[in-house]
Amino acid sequence: MVKRYVVAPRGGRGTHPDIGSALRAATARGRAARVEIIPGHYAERLAVRGEIELVALGDAGSVTVSVPRGTVLDASGSIMVRGLVLVGRDAEAGVVDCRAGTLALDRVAVRAHDGVCAHARPGTSMTLTDSDLRYGRTVFAGATGLVERCRFTAAADNAVAVIENARVLVRDSRFDGSRIHGVRVSDAWAHLVGCEVTGAEQAAVMADSRAELTVEGCTVVATHLAGLAFIEQSRGSVRDTRVTDAENGILVASGADPVVRGCVFADCRDTGIHVQDSGRGTFEDCEITGAGNVGVLSTRGGAPQVTGCRVSAGNVGIAVTDKARGRFTRVDVRDLTGVALRVWDESKAEFAQVRVERCPFGLETRGNGGTTAALTDARILDFDMAAVAAVGQSRVTLRGVSAERGLLGFGAGEEAQLHVHDSGVSAVSTGGALAFGTARLVARNLTVTGAESYGLCGTGSAYLDVADSRFEDCAATGLRCDDACGGRLADCAVTGTTAVAVQHNGRVRLVGLRTALPVSEITEPAPPPTIVNHYHGPVFVEAVHSAQLAWNNTHVIQQQTGHSNDSDQDGVGR
């Protein structure tokens, strides 16, 4: 049978004048005890041993226990505390210190000024329900724990730290204004369900040092850095969680590999999903909206797999940069101010089943020969500039890509390589495909329809290798080849009523061309006259035609004498 002890501030018949005397009596008896405390303020340190229940007889918060410095409640045994307010200062071991056994705090308020609110030591178990903890952190170190319907406010450190192989479940709790993290899990296991984290000064929820973290149905708002962070080979999952107004919605780095499903990253100031420094991660059915810089960023060796995600209303949709990788499947990108898909600087990316709408650029690549991108089964609609643009030495492969309503369909420049298979361009205001510089454009079964200028154009020293392709109703020409551009056009068809089929410079081989339209060769203009100025007499090392010569002169009068079939220009010095 549980023995009952009553504590009153001024003592009295059948009561104890302080909590400590009641605890000593209960410990001496050596059996389960219930200590009932009449409302008031008790300035004492409590050492609770055995099987003890401490209960405020009034409403929760009507009993305050405090000490000037150090621990207020030192617990060892099987302890339950209900309705008390515990106030301490400089309590490095914790205002509440669970040294051994189990401790439960129910409707308890803990105030830790310059210290720790509650500390569960290795091998212990601590349960917090409907409690309010302020200013200090709550630490589970090698312990097990349960936190339900609690509030953690203005922690000077991490609001909750789960460390040293601890295992903690946190449910339906709120974390406000933590100086570092709302929840940090380090070399430990934690599960957060239905929680809200606001105003953290670093990552709101952090997993590091091989932690196992599960986040489910949570909300993160207005954090200074990342909403969620997985680093240092941590693992786990995030489901049905929303992050708003963070620097990064989720950050994955240094070998971490979480699984993220059904989450929303809204109005993040930099990136929605940010993977870097050999981080990985699987991201499925997520939504990124309003990212200030990039919706999904893989950089510095990152390697995410993204499936079924939607990116909208931001700057850049998906970017893979600085020797990173990524696989992106069933991705929808729309209504951006910049590029939908970007691959830069020795990165490699694969995109499949992609839809891009209302973005200035569809796919953009730039970098050396180690920069590669593959785009398969994609539709790019209503683009302001180019559906695909490859520059530098980057290499791009398109399969089953459709580009509709924009300025330019597919473009390759500088030393880039663009390989196009089974793809089409329609309703563009300039051209279907363009190669310039020394780029190489290889196309098989390319269809360009309704271009307002050209179907295919090569300039500079670009090389075109186009076969089994069709150019329909292009307003100016099916193929135009300028400057020193060369290549081959094999088994292609050009149809329409107003265009020229091919305008070329004589450097492109036409094999099996099918067209009823004219083919014309561009005549290169004659070179301009050569002017050679020699002040000590001319020396010619090769043939010079139409030259004008002047030497040792400060003023020249030019006269022209007419003849029947030619004209001579003589420079007369004065």
C-alpha positions in Angstrom: 0.0 0.0 0.0 1.3 3.5 -0.9 2.0 5.7 2.1 0.7 9.3 1.8 2.7 12.3 3.1 1.5 15.9 3.0 3.7 19.0 2.9 2.5 22.5 3.9 4.6 25.7 3.7 4.2 26.3 7.5 3.8 22.8 8.6 0.9 21.8 10.8 -0.7 18.8 12.3 -0.1 15.7 10.2 2.0 17.6 7.7 5.7 18.1 7.0 7.0 21.7 6.9 9.2 21.0 3.8 9.4 18.5 1.0 12.8 17.2 2.1 11.5 16.0 5.5 8.7 14.1 3.8 11.1 12.5 1.4 13.4 11.4 4.3 10.5 9.9 6.1 9.4 8.0 3.0 12.9 6.8 2.3 13.3 5.5 5.8 10.1 3.5 5.5 11.5 1.9 2.3 8.2 1.5 0.5 6.3 3.3 -2.2 5.2 6.7 -1.2 3.1 9.7 -2.4 4.2 13.1 -1.3 1.3 15.7 -1.7 2.4 19.3 -1.7 0.2 22.2 -0.7 0.6 25.2 -3.1 3.5 27.5 -2.2 7.1 28.3 -2.8 9.7 25.9 -1.4 13.4 26.9 -1.5 15.1 23.5 -1.2 17.1 20.9 -3.1 15.3 17.6 -3.4 17.1 14.2 -3.3 14.4 11.6 -4.3 15.2 7.9 -3.8 13.1 4.8 -4.1 9.5 4.6 -5.5 8.2 8.1 -4.9 5.4 10.3 -6.4 5.6 14.1 -5.9 2.3 15.8 -6.6 1.1 19.4 -6.4 -2.3 19.4 -4.6 -3.4 22.6 -6.4 -3.4 23.3 -10.1 -0.3 22.6 -12.2 2.2 25.3 -11.5 0.9 26.1 -8.0 4.0 24.6 -6.3 7.4 26.1 -7.0 10.7 24.5 -5.9 13.9 26.4 -6.4 17.5 26.8 -5.3 19.9 29.7 -6.0 22.4 27.4 -7.9 22.7 23.8 -9.1 20.3 20.9 -9.2 16.8 21.1 -7.8 15.6 17.5 -8.3 18.1 14.7 -8.0 16.3 11.4 -8.8 17.3 7.8 -8.4 14.7 5.1 -8.4 11.2 5.1 -9.8 10.1 8.7 -9.6 6.9 10.5 -10.8 6.6 14.3 -10.5 3.3 16.1 -11.3 2.4 19.7 -11.5 5.5 21.3 -10.0 7.6 24.3 -11.1 11.3 23.6 -10.8 13.6 26.6 -11.0 17.4 26.5 -11.0 20.5 28.4 -12.2 23.9 27.3 -13.3 22.8 23.6 -13.2 25.3 21.9 -15.4 24.1 18.5 -14.2 20.5 19.6 -14.8 17.8 21.3 -12.8 16.4 17.8 -13.0 19.0 15.1 -12.9 17.9 11.6 -13.5 20.8 9.6 -12.1 19.4 6.1 -12.0 16.2 4.3 -12.7 13.1 5.9 -14.3 11.8 9.5 -14.0 8.5 10.9 -15.3 7.6 14.6 -15.4 3.9 15.3 -16.0 2.6 18.9 -16.3 5.9 20.1 -14.9 7.6 23.4 -15.7 11.4 23.6 -15.6 13.3 26.9 -15.7 17.0 26.5 -16.2 18.9 29.8 -16.3 22.4 29.2 -17.7 22.2 25.5 -17.4 20.4 22.2 -18.3 16.7 21.7 -17.8 16.7 17.9 -17.6 19.4 15.3 -17.9 18.8 11.6 -18.4 22.1 9.7 -17.7 23.2 6.5 -19.4 21.0 3.5 -18.6 18.1 5.6 -17.3 14.7 6.3 -18.7 12.9 9.7 -18.7 9.4 10.5 -19.7 8.1 14.1 -20.2 4.4 14.8 -20.8 2.5 18.1 -21.1 5.5 19.9 -19.6 7.1 23.3 -20.3 10.9 23.5 -20.4 12.7 26.9 -20.8 16.1 28.4 -21.3 18.2 25.2 -20.9 18.6 22.1 -23.0 17.2 18.7 -22.3 19.7 15.9 -22.6 19.2 12.2 -23.2 22.7 10.7 -23.0 22.7 6.9 -23.4 19.2 6.9 -22.0 15.7 6.0 -23.3 13.0 8.6 -23.4 9.5 9.7 -24.3 8.5 13.3 -24.9 4.8 14.0 -25.5 2.9 17.3 -25.8 5.8 19.4 -24.4 7.1 22.8 -25.2 10.7 23.9 -25.3 11.3 27.6 -25.4 14.4 29.8 -25.8 17.0 27.2 -25.2 20.5 28.7 -25.0 21.8 25.5 -26.7 20.0 22.7 -28.3 16.5 22.4 -26.9 16.7 18.5 -26.9 19.9 16.6 -27.4 19.8 12.9 -28.0 23.3 11.6 -27.8 25.6 8.6 -26.9 23.3 5.8 -28.3 20.2 7.1 -26.6 16.7 6.2 -28.0 14.0 8.8 -27.8 10.5 9.3 -29.2 9.3 12.9 -29.4 5.6 13.3 -30.1 3.3 16.4 -30.7 5.8 18.8 -29.1 6.9 22.4 -29.9 10.4 24.0 -30.0 10.7 27.8 -30.1 13.7 30.0 -30.4 16.6 27.6 -29.8 20.0 29.2 -29.9 21.4 26.2 -31.8 19.2 23.3 -32.8 15.6 22.5 -31.8 16.5 18.8 -31.8 20.0 17.3 -32.2 20.6 13.6 -32.6 24.2 12.5 -32.5 25.3 8.9 -32.6 21.8 8.0 -31.3 18.3 7.2 -32.4 15.2 9.5 -32.4 11.8 9.6 -33.8 9.9 12.9 -34.1 6.1 12.8 -34.8 3.8 15.8 -35.2 6.3 18.3 -33.9 6.7 22.0 -34.7 10.1 23.8 -34.7 10.4 27.6 -35.1 13.1 30.2 -34.9 16.2 28.0 -34.5 19.4 29.8 -35.1 21.1 26.8 -36.8 19.5 23.7 -38.4 16.1 23.2 -36.7 16.5 19.4 -36.6 20.0 18.0 -36.9 21.2 14.4 -37.3 25.0 13.9 -37.2 27.7 11.3 -36.3 25.9 8.2 -37.8 22.6 9.1 -36.1 19.3 7.4 -37.0 16.5 10.0 -37.3 12.9 9.7 -38.4 10.8 12.8 -38.8 7.1 12.3 -39.6 4.3 14.9 -40.0 6.4 17.8 -38.6 6.5 21.5 -39.4 9.6 23.7 -39.4 9.1 27.5 -39.7 11.5 30.5 -39.8 14.8 28.9 -39.1 18.0 30.8 -39.7 19.8 27.9 -41.5 18.5 24.5 -42.7 15.1 23.2 -41.7 16.4 19.6 -41.5 20.0 18.5 -41.7 21.5 15.0 -42.1 25.3 15.0 -42.0 28.3 12.7 -41.0 26.9 9.4 -42.3 23.5 9.8 -40.6 20.5 7.9 -41.8 16.8 7.9 -41.4 13.7 9.1 -43.1 11.5 12.2 -43.4 7.8 11.9 -44.3 4.9 14.3 -44.7 6.9 17.2 -43.3 6.7 20.9 -44.3 9.6 23.4 -44.1 8.9 27.1 -44.6 11.2 30.1 -44.6 14.5 28.3 -44.0 17.9 28.9 -45.6 17.8 25.3 -46.9 14.7 23.1 -46.7 16.8 20.0 -46.1 20.6 19.8 -46.1 22.4 16.4 -46.7 26.2 16.2 -46.5 29.3 14.2 -45.7 28.0 10.7 -46.5 24.5 11.0 -45.1 21.7 9.1 -46.9 18.1 9.8 -45.7 14.9 8.8 -47.5 12.6 11.8 -47.9 9.0 11.3 -49.0 5.9 13.5 -49.4 7.5 16.7 -48.0 7.0 20.3 -48.9 9.8 22.9 -48.9 8.3 26.3 -49.3 9.8 29.8 -49.6 13.3 28.7 -48.7 15.7 31.6 -49.0 18.5 29.6 -50.8 17.6 26.0 -51.7 14.8 23.6 -51.1 16.8 20.3 -51.3 20.6 20.8 -50.8 22.9 17.8 -51.2 26.7 18.4 -51.0 30.1 16.9 -49.9 29.3 13.2 -50.9 25.8 13.4 -49.4 23.3 11.2 -51.1 19.6 10.8 -50.3 16.4 9.5 -51.9 13.7 12.1 -52.5 10.2 11.0 -53.6 7.0 13.0 -54.2 8.3 16.2 -52.7 7.3 19.8 -53.6 9.7 22.7 -53.7 8.1 26.1 -54.2 9.5 29.6 -54.1 13.1 28.8 -53.6 15.2 31.9 -53.6 18.1 30.4 -55.5 17.8 26.7 -56.5 14.9 24.3 -55.9 17.1 21.1 -55.9 20.9 21.5 -55.7 23.5 18.8 -55.9 27.0 20.2 -55.5 30.6 19.3 -54.4 30.2 15.6 -54.9 26.6 15.2 -54.0 24.6 12.3 -55.5 20.8 12.4 -54.8 18.1 10.4 -56.5 14.9 12.4 -57.0 11.6 10.9 -58.2 8.2 12.4 -58.6 9.1 15.9 -57.4 7.6 19.3 -58.3 9.6 22.5 -58.5 7.8 25.9 -59.0 7.9 29.6 -58.6 11.6 30.1 -57.9 14.8 30.9 -59.8 16.6 27.7 -60.9 14.8 24.4 -60.7 17.4 21.7 -60.5 21.2 22.3 -60.5 24.0 19.8 -60.5 27.4 21.6 -60.1 31.0 21.2 -59.1 31.6 17.5 -59.7 28.3 16.4 -58.4 25.9 13.7 -59.7 22.1 13.1 -59.7 19.3 11.1 -61.2 16.0 12.8 -61.6 12.8 11.0 -62.7 9.2 12.1 -63.1 10.1 15.7 -62.3 7.8 18.7 -63.0 9.4 22.1 -63.2 7.4 25.3 -64.0 7.1 29.0 -63.6 10.7 29.9 -62.8 12.7 33.1 -63.5 15.8 31.2 -64.6 16.9 27.8 -65.8 14.8 24.7 -65.2 17.7 22.1 -65.3 21.3 23.0 -65.0 24.5 20.9 -65.2 27.8 22.6 -64.7 31.5 22.0 -64.0 32.4 18.3 -64.4 29.0 17.1 -63.1 26.8 14.3 -64.4 23.1 14.2 -64.4 20.3 12.0 -65.8 16.8 13.4 -66.3 13.9 11.2 -67.4 10.1 11.7 -67.7 10.5 15.5 -67.2 8.0 18.2 -67.9 9.2 21.9 -68.0 6.8 24.8 -68.4 7.2 28.5 -68.6 10.9 28.8 -67.8 13.4 30.9 -69.9 15.7 27.9 -70.4 14.9 24.2 -70.2 18.3 22.4 -69.9 21.6 24.3 -69.6 25.0 22.7 -69.5 28.5 24.2 -69.2 31.9 22.9 -68.3 34.7 20.7 -69.6 34.4 17.3 -71.2 33.5 15.7 -67.9 30.2 17.6 -67.8 27.5 15.4 -69.1 23.7 15.4 -69.1 21.1 12.9 -70.5 17.5 14.0 -71.0 15.0 11.3 -71.9 11.2 11.4 -72.4 10.8 15.1 -71.7 8.5 18.0 -72.7 9.7 21.6 -72.6 6.9 24.1 -73.2 6.7 27.9 -73.4 10.4 28.8 -72.9 11.6 32.3 -73.5 15.1 31.5 -74.7 16.3 27.9 -75.5 14.8 24.5 -74.6 18.4 23.0 -74.5 21.6 25.0 -74.5 25.0 23.2 -74.3 28.3 25.3 -74.1 31.9 24.8 -73.1 33.0 21.3 -73.7 29.9 19.7 -72.1 28.1 16.7 -73.7 24.4 16.3 -73.9 22.2 13.5 -75.1 18.5 14.0 -75.8 16.1 11.1 -76.4 12.4 11.6 -76.9 12.5 15.3 -76.1 9.8 17.6 -77.3 10.3 21.4 -77.3 7.3 23.6 -78.1 6.7 27.4 -78.2 9.9 29.3 -77.5 12.8 31.1 -79.2 15.3 28.3 -80.0 14.8 24.5 -79.7 18.2 22.9 -79.2 21.6 24.7 -79.3 25.2 23.7 -78.9 28.1 26.2 -78.8 31.8 26.6 -78.3 33.2 23.0 -78.1 30.0 21.3 -76.8 28.6 18.1 -78.2 24.8 17.7 -78.6 23.3 14.3 -79.6 19.6 14.3 -80.4 17.5 11.1 -80.9 13.8 10.8 -81.7 13.0 14.4 -80.7 11.1 17.3 -82.0 10.8 21.1 -82.0 7.7 23.1 -82.9 6.4 26.6 -83.0 9.7 28.4 -82.3 10.3 32.0 -83.2 13.8 31.5 -84.4 15.0 28.0 -85.2 14.8 24.3 -84.3 18.5 23.5 -83.7 21.7 25.6 -83.8 25.4 24.7 -83.6 28.0 27.5 -83.4 31.7 27.9 -82.6 33.3 24.5 -82.9 30.4 22.5 -81.5 29.2 19.2 -82.8 25.5 18.5 -83.4 24.5 14.9 -84.1 20.8 14.2 -84.8 18.8 11.2 -85.7 15.1 11.3 -86.3 14.8 15.0 -85.5 11.6 16.8 -86.5 11.3 20.6 -86.6 7.9 22.0 -87.4 6.8 25.6 -87.9 10.0 27.4 -87.1 9.7 31.1 -88.0 13.3 31.1 -89.4 15.4 28.0 -89.9 15.0 24.3 -89.0 18.7 23.7 -88.5 21.6 26.1 -88.6 25.4 25.8 -88.3 27.8 28.7 -88.1 31.5 29.2 -87.3 33.4 26.0 -87.5 30.6 23.8 -86.1 30.0 20.3 -87.5 26.5 18.9 -88.3 25.7 15.2 -88.6 22.0 14.9 -89.2 20.2 11.9 -90.6 16.6 10.6 -91.0 15.2 14.0 -90.0 12.3 16.2 -91.1 12.1 20.0 -91.4 8.5 21.1 -92.0 7.1 24.5 -92.8 10.2 26.5 -91.7 9.7 30.0 -92.8 13.2 30.8 -94.2 15.1 27.5 -94.7 15.2 23.9 -93.6 19.0 24.0 -93.2 21.4 26.9 -93.3 25.1 26.4 -93.1 27.4 29.5 -92.8 31.1 30.3 -92.4 33.3 27.2 -92.2 30.6 25.0 -90.8 30.6 21.5 -92.4 29.1 18.1 -92.0 26.5 15.8 -93.5 22.7 15.8 -94.1 21.6 12.3 -95.0 18.1 10.9 -95.8 16.3 14.1 -94.6 13.2 15.8 -95.8 12.4 19.5 -96.1 8.7 20.4 -96.8 6.7 23.6 -97.1 5.7 26.2 -99.6 7.7 29.3 -99.0 11.2 28.3 -97.7 14.4 27.3 -99.3 15.2 23.7 -98.6 19.0 24.2 -98.0 21.2 27.2 -98.0 24.8 26.0 -97.6 28.4 27.0 -98.1 29.4 23.9 -100.1 30.9 22.2 -97.0 27.9 20.1 -96.1 27.3 16.8 -98.0 23.7 16.4 -99.0 22.9 12.7 -99.2 19.4 11.5 -100.2 17.7 14.9 -99.6 14.0 14.8 -100.2 12.4 18.1 -101.1 10.5 20.0 -103.7 12.1 23.3 -102.6 15.2 24.9 -104.0 18.7 24.3 -102.7 21.1 27.2 -102.9 24.8 27.6 -102.2 25.8 30.7 -100.3 28.4 32.7 -102.2 31.1 34.1 -100.0 31.8 37.8 -100.5 35.2 38.8 -102.0 37.8 39.7 -99.5 38.3 43.4 -98.8 41.4 45.2 -100.4 44.7 44.7 -98.6 46.5 47.8 -97.3 50.2 47.3 -96.6 52.2 50.1 -95.0 55.9 49.8 -95.3 58.1 52.8 -94.3 61.3 51.4 -95.8 60.0 50.0 -98.9 57.5 47.0 -99.5 58.5 43.3 -99.2 56.0 40.8 -100.5 56.1 37.2 -99.4 52.9 36.1 -101.2 50.7 37.4 -104.0 48.9 40.6 -103.2 46.0 41.9 -105.2 44.2 45.3 -105.3 46.9 46.7 -102.9 47.3 50.4 -102.1 51.0 51.2 -101.2 52.4 54.3 -99.5 55.8 54.9 -97.8 57.8 57.8 -96.6 54.7 60.0 -96.9 52.9 62.2 -94.5 50.2 63.0 -97.0 48.8 61.0 -99.9 46.7 62.1 -102.9 44.8 59.2 -104.5 44.0 59.5 -108.3 42.0 57.1 -110.5 42.5 56.8 -114.3 39.8 55.1 -116.3 40.6 52.5 -119.0 38.3 50.4 -121.3 38.3 47.2 -119.2 39.9 48.0 -115.9 40.8 50.8 -113.5 44.1 51.5 -111.8 44.6 53.3 -108.5 47.9 55.2 -108.2 49.1 56.6 -105.0 51.1 59.7 -105.6 53.2 61.0 -102.7 53.6 64.6 -102.0 
